[in-house]
């Protein structure tokens, strides 16, 4: 944690500061309004601190991808940020042209502007080194206008994109408060977790879970792993359990022979530390009906774990001292199928364990159910969190470390 600089290492009064944050938010498909502003809110503390210290701040962020429906401008992000900071954050619909440069030049002490969606820059998402990105147009045009670069985009820390790593090669650079806090909190669960440490994986990403579950158990970071949602059903199917024809149809596109063999190998090797669903809750014409896995499941979709699984999962979690929850174990948006996810949150937050949750759906579930304030730490990371749990270097962090070594 001491190998890169933080906000404590700089005097920001009167300085022009370029800040990269991650405010990529879920949008409503109908009106393209922000549905969950959690990431925008999480970016506010660093920006408020810089404003309070008299910095002249320009913010870079992205929303969606150019070829996706959720690629929109950032004017509503600026509105939400303004509310969080208690002062106007002006949106500038330009990234590095004359309008952007005029806005940057006109910044006064404590002012903050938000520049155009950084993914409007065609070379933004090219996966190159900091040195290579530093030679690109984005860094060449903007870097000379600033004194300091601050990266606070933990949720994008696993990417080596231009705005994320390029500026560290040419400007004095620091980690923002969110990035600093994420790394400190997540380090607690992989470097020296209070034992026993229990990891809960739900949601739909069976393939993504395979290397993470294997790594956590091989390295003995995890004492126990609980698998729910479609992930739990996929593992159950992989080891030959009957999960019902309707459920198999849902997950079969992810069940390649290689992935089945990998899941079987993980369960065979670490089975005593892995808890799979015992039963499921099915959607029978809108009603919750439970059935045992492996005992002829009726032709309905499973939308939650059943009461026996909940009891087993709760027993494991009740003795945990460290808990990470990534992905809901059921379709929490429907009240009758939120039972499992609610139980996981309830026992994890009431047992005195250090509890971290990660991922957009998990955070949304915690907010919806009123558990957010009881969680020890809510991570903004999805892919970045996965990389961290796998022990992989995060390009953003490595770039900040290199900047510190160069005296930047």
MARNU-564436 format. One record per residue (C-alpha): x, y, z. Coordinates in steps of 0.1 Angstrom, whole numbers, plus 2048, in hexadecimal, padded with zeros to 3 digits. Layout:
BEGIN
XYZ/...
% end
This chain:
BEGIN
800800800/81E818805/82C8127E2/81682D7D1/80D8507DB/7EC85B7E9/7DB87D7ED/7EF88180D/80E8857F9/8058A57E6/7FB8C97EB/7DD8CF7D4/7D78F47DB/7D49067BA/7E08E77A7/7D08DB787/7C68B778E/7BA89C775/7A6881786/79B860777/77D850788/766833780/74283F77F/736825766/712820772/6F480976A/6DB81C755/6B6819750/6B280C72C/692821727/69F84372F/6C483D734/6C484C756/6DC840771/6CA824785/6E58207A0/6FC83D7A8/7128297C0/73282D7AB/72C8527A6/7278577CC/7478437D3/75B85B7BD/7508797D0/7668787EF/78787C7DC/7788987C6/76A8AA7E5/78C8A87F6/79E8B67D8/7848D27D5/7878DA7FA/7AD8DC7F6/7AA8F57DA/7B28DF7BD/7A78E879A/7998C6790/78F8B676F/780893770/782877756/76985B757/757842740/73483573B/72E816727/74080D707/73D81E6E5/72A8016D5/7137FC6F3/6F180B6FB/6FD81971C/71882F70C/70B852714/71987471E/72087C742/70A89A749/6F4887762/714879773/71E89E778/6FC8A6787/6FF88A7A0/7228937A9/7178B77AE/6FE8AB7C8/7198977DA/7338B37DA/71A8CE7E3/7278E47C7/7248E47A1/7388CB78D/7358D8769/7338BF74D/7488C872F/73E8B570F/7618B4702/77F89E70B/79F8AE6FE/7958C86E5/7928EE6E7/7738EE6FD/7838D6717/7A38E9717/79190A71D/77D8FB739/79D8EE749/7AE90F746/791921756/79090B775/79191E796/79D9127B8/7858F77C4/7748F37A2/76C8D1793/7628C976F/7598A875F/7668A273C/75588E720/753868722/77785D71F/76D840709/7658596ED/78B8576E8/78F83B6CF/7B082E6DE/7A4830703/79E80A707/7BE7FE6F5/7D07E870D/7F37F770D/80E800726/80E821738/82C82B723/81A824703/7FA83570E/80E854718/8178596F4/7F28596E9/7DD8776E1/7C9877702/7E887A718/7FB891700/7DE8AA6FF/7D38AA723/7F28A2738/8038C4732/7E58D6741/7E88C5763/7FF8C4781/7F48A3791/7E1884786/7CB87179F/7BD84F797/79F8447AC/78F82B793/79280A7A6/7767FA793/78B7FE773/7AD7F7784/7B07D6771/7B17E874F/7D07F873F/7BD81372C/7CA835721/7B984A73C/7C1831757/7E682C753/7F3845739/7F486474F/80885376A/826851752/82987774F/81888776D/81D885793/80386C79C/7EF8617BB/7D48487C4/7B38577CE/7A184F7EF/78A8347E0/7A68217CF/7BB8237EF/79D817804/7947FB7EC/7B87ED7ED/7BA7EF813/7987DF819/79D7C3800/7C07BC80C/7B07B282D/79E79581E/7BB787809/7DA78E81D/7D0789841/7AB781844/79B779866/793754866/77E74385B/77B75683A/75D74E825/757758801/7347587F2/7317587CC/70F75B7BB/70176C79C/70575D779/72B75E772/734739775/75273B75E/76075A770/75D748791/77372A788/79673A78B/78C74F7A9/77E7327BD/79B71C7B4/7B47377BE/7A47407DF/7A471B7E9/7C67127DC/7D67307EE/7C172980D/7B474C80D/79173D810/78872582C/76671F81B/7557287FB/72F72A7F6/7217297D3/6FD7347CC/6E97437AF/6F073578C/714731796/70A7177B0/6F3705798/70F70477E/7276F4796/70C6DB7A1/7056D277D/72A6CE776/72E6B4792/7106A0784/6F36AC799/6D16B078A/6C86D578B/6A96D2775/6A56D574F/69A6FA750/6B9704765/6D06F074F/6C3703730/6CC724740/6F071B748/6F970272D/70871D717/724722731/7286FD738/7446F471F/7556D3725/7756E5731/7626FA74B/74E6DB757/76F6C975C/77E6E776E/7606EA786/7616C478D/7866C6795/7816E37AD/7646D27BF/7776B07C0/7966C17CF/7866D97E7/7636CA7EB/7646CC811/7696F280F/74E6F87F4/7296FB7FC/7126F67DE/6EC6FB7DF/6D96DF7EF/6B76EA7E2/6A97067CC/68A71D7CC/67871A7AB/66173379A/64071F795/628737785/63575479A/6367417BB/6547347CE/65670E7CF/6746FC7DD/6846DC7D0/6A36C77D9/6C06C77C0/6C56A47B1/6A26987B9/68F69F799/68B6C5798/66A6D0788/66B6E3767/66E706775/68A71F778/69E721798/69F7457A5/6AD7407C8/6BD7277DF/6A57137F4/6A071381A/6B86F5820/6D470780D/6CD727820/6D0715841/6F1705836/6FF725829/6F4738848/70571E85E/72672384C/72374984C/71A74B871/73D74087B/74F756861/76777286C/76C77E848/75277D82C/753788808/7327877F4/73478A7CE/7137857BD/6F077F7CB/6E675A7D0/6C37607C1/6AE7797AD/6AC7927C9/6977AB7B4/6797957BA/66F7947DF/66676F7E0/6887667D2/69D77E7E7/69C766805/6BE757800/6D17777F8/6C0788816/6CB76B82D/6EF76D821/6F0792828/6DF78F849/6F5775858/71578484A/70E7A7858/70179B87A/71D782882/73779D888/74B79286A/75F7AA854/7487AA836/7507B6813/7397B67F5/7427BC7D1/7317BF7AF/7147D47A3/6F87BB7A9/7047B37CC/7067D87D5/6E37DE7C6/6D67C17DB/6E67CE7FB/6D77F07F4/6B57E37EC/6B47CD80B/6C17E8823/6E27D682B/6FA7EF81B/70180283B/7087E184E/7227D5835/7467DB840/7517E581D/7407E87FB/7597E47DE/7527F77BE/7667DC7AB/7597C1794/7757B777D/78E7C9793/7827B67B1/78679579E/7A979D794/7B27A77B8/7A47867C6/7B87737AC/7D87857B8/7DD794795/7EF7B6792/7D77D378C/7E57E976F/7D9809780/7EB8017A0/80A7F678F/80B81677B/80782B79B/8248177AA/83A81E78C/83184378E/83C8447B2/85D8337AA/86484D78F/85C8687A8/83B871797/
% end
